[in-house]
Amino acid sequence: MSELEVRELRYFIAVAEELNFSRAAQRLGMAQPPLSKAIAQMESRLGVRLLERTTRQVRLTTAGQVLLDQARIAVDAVHAAARRARRAGQPTPQLVVAVKPGGDAGLLREILAAYRGTGSHLPPPEVVVGGSGEPITMLRDGRADVALLRSPFDGQGLDHQTLVVEPRLAVLPAAHRLAGRRRLRLTDLKGEPIPRWKGAAPSHTAYYTGCDGAEAGDGHTGSAPADTPEGPLVASVEQLLEVVALGQAVGFLSLSTTERHQRPDIAYRPVTGLSPSAVMVAWPETSRSAAVAAFVQAAHDVATHHPDHMTALA
């Protein structure tokens, strides 16, 4: 059996996502007959049915769903390899570091200084600050070489190392009925609407809503309990703070983030049973870059000797 080509995988992804050959052909900028023929040839070579076709609908078989999942990873990897090759071939290559605001727990400047001190033979670092979810996307699609990420995230295809673990605090309106307490329990916040983060995977909902900790019940971490009211959709810390200040929700933020966002209309309180926030350095598992290795080592050294965090992992 010959290997599948990237072009064929792109064809299949379009059909599998559209579940309509006409729309998929239009999306690909090609006629429908050659697209149908290409899918049929893929099925013949693989020896399995990928799609069930009737006059009314097209749906994925079990084999088709598996191929769709793997095809997306494979096509993304090819595109990422091309981007990394182009960047590596530039006259003045750089080490691109991706991070979101507040995603470094205050370590980035020290890490950059330690990296620069390792030797002039390494490419200079270029930091790209993106919104929520952007750093890991940049890492996967080849626009970044290394990233600082907060848990949780999908680590498939990535290597990562934990730098620091810090507590999360409840974020309350200053006039909230619980704002006068020194410490809360998760059960105190039961029934409070909690913001949903835009672009967050469903499997991470329990974390963002505080329902994955010791007091979450049976330890299930796949989603928030059905009785957890949904708060507004937010895409940044600033948005979260505004909806909390307006009394529309309560939220959870890491300790270092709360220290940078002190406001008179917001109260931060520690919560017993709330899971912590981990900051990690991540890079593609296929990377063999000396610059990436040097950056990871610098990050590890800085985090290990940093005195301002509750827990630094060696």
Secondary structure, 3 states (H helix, E strand, C coil): CCCCCHHHHHHHHHHHHHCCHHHHHHHHCCCHHHHHHHHHHHHHHHCCCCEEECCCCEEECHHHHHHHHHHHHHHHHHHHHHHHHHHHCCCCCCEEEEECCCCCCCCHHHHHHHHHCCCCCCCCEEEEECCCCHHHHHHHHCCCCEEEEECCCCCCCEEEEEEEEECEEEEEECCCCCCCCCCEEHHHHCCCCEEEECCCCHHHHHHHCCCCCCCCCCCCCCCCCCCCCEEEEECCHHHHHHHHHCCCCCEEEEHHHHHHCCCCCEEEEEEECCCCEEEEEEEECCCCCHHHHHHHHHHHHHHHCCCCCCEECC
